[in-house]
Amino acid sequence: MEAYLAHLRGDHREATVLALSVARILCGTGDPQAPAAVMRAAAAWQRLEEDRAVEIHGNELLHMWGRLHGDGRLGPADERLAQRVRDRLEALPAHV
């Protein structure tokens, strides 16, 4: 809920951090809602503009997707979004 409120305020970094926190907990406990939580975190992440935040939080998203993939819990939509995150990270300037 707090992540959604941060999103409504236009504080996308806070929304991303909060959504990632929930996703991290759910991934760590093997919760069946973990993939949806990672998708919500990715939705917030997509609105980030600062390259350093994009890099840090994007890498965390990819790490979580890697865990979910290893557990066989990723669907096609998850895979497509993970690829978009990889593409955006690869497009960042090298000095980030």
N, C-alpha and C positions, 0 to 999 in steps of 0.2 A: 504494500500500500504506500509506504514512504517513497519508494522508487517512482511510483506513478505520480505522486504529488510533486516530486522533484521535476519530473518530466513536464507536468502542467505548468510549473513555475519557469520552465525553460532552462533549468539547471541540469543539463544533460550529463555533465561529469558526475554529479552526485547521483543521478538516476542510474548511471552505469555502474558506479561503485556499489550502490545498494543492491541492484539486481544481480551483480556478480557475486556478492556475498551470499545471497539466497541460493544461487545456482551452485556455488562452491560447496555449501552445506549439503544440498540435496545430492550432488554428485558423490560426495564423500560417504554418504550413508546408503548409496545405492537406491535412493527413492525413485519410484517410477515416474515422478513428475520432473525429474532432473532435466531431460531433454527440453521440455517446455520452458523451464526456468532459464536454460542457456539461450534458447531462442529469444526470450524476453530481454535478457541481458544484451544480446546481439542487436536487438532493435534499438535499445538505448545507445549502444556503442556507435551505431551507424550515424548518429547525430553529432558525435564528437568532431571538433574542428582542430584541436591542438595536436600536432603530430606526435609529440611524446606520449600523450594520453592514449592516442589511437594505437601506438605501438605497444605500450604496456598492457593495456586492457585487451587488445586484439590477441596478443600472445597468450593471455590467460584464457580467453575464449577457445583458442585452438587447443590448448592443453586439456581443457574440459571435454571438448569434442573428441580429442584423442582417447581419453578415458572411456567415454561413452561408446566410441567406435569399438574399442577393445572389448567392451562388454556386450557388443552386438545390439546396442540400443539406439542407433541412429537411423532415421528414416531418410528418404530421398530429399525432402525439403531441408533437413539438417545438413546434409552433405552439400547441397547447393549453397546454402548460406555460409557454411565453413569455407567453401571455395571463394566466395566473394570477400570474406575476411582475409584470406591468404592473398588474394589479388590486391586488396587495398594496402596490406602491409608491404607487399613487394613494390608497390608504387611510391612508397614514402621515400623522401630524400635520404641519402646515405648518412647524413650527419645527425640524424635524429638521435 
